[in-house]
């Protein structure tokens, strides 16, 4: 558990590993997604727009090195960071020929001060060749692979148009095991039609898989998405801020005490956000989660033994 926090957060984990402040730098490597290029579909998940959480930096002609160098300056100034993890975030960052992946990853690792990689991807977009490549880097660098799960419920995954099922996630985690690669699951709270009980079931299932980390996201409505159209028709209601804080606490209680909590909410682009407005109040949301953990006299892992 982190001092003054009731959960095991990423900053403390990295400081314990490296002895200094380490920050992630978001990288847009110009990849696409099988849910966008026609392999599985063209529309993407219902909450994803054409930017795919990316910055568009690669399309603007900024190399990976240039993106990282710019990030280093800003993060060293703001956080006094001494080392950096290149976070390949936009779209699906294992979805390219292996030689392309190698060039992009190694361009990042060649930047002075970069101590590792974090690769955001889909569980149906990894194979032995990709994992062998990441394993080769894990001998000298910290390597995270972040698998988008969102929910363990296949009906939900179909409804949000993910294009894979929960079994694909479990297979990817198992294939990654024993390679020295750290694994992180992304889950989303507030998905259409999901009950509080179903969100807790997702937490319990993730807890049982032996993962190293998790990111917990709020489902917010982004302009131009299928979710946006559903919301405007009255077919979707966003979680309230207090509701969300309680759901995050429900999840944290059921996770292993040493699982690294990489994120407790999301970061919508202000110019794209439709709802809820409070999603832009990240500090207030985190403060509310911390306060709610204290009010409930609970902490990460309090109910973990009950999962078994």
Secondary structure, 3 states (H helix, E strand, C coil): CCCCCCCCEHHHHHHHHHCCCEEEEEECCCCCCCCCCCCCCCCCCCCCCCCCCCCCCCCCCCCHHHHHHHHHHHHHHHHCCCEEEEEECCCCCCCCCHHHHHHHHHHHHCCCCEEEEEEEEECCCCCHHHHHHHHHHHCCCEEEEEEEEECCCHHHHHHCCCCCCHHHHHHHHHHHCCCCCEEEEEEEECCCCCCHHHHHHHHHHHHCCCCCEEEEEECCEECCCHHHHHHHCCCCCCCCHHHHHHHHHHHHHCCCCCCEEEECCCCCCCCCEEECHHHHCHHHHHHHHHHHHHHCCCCCCCCHHHHC
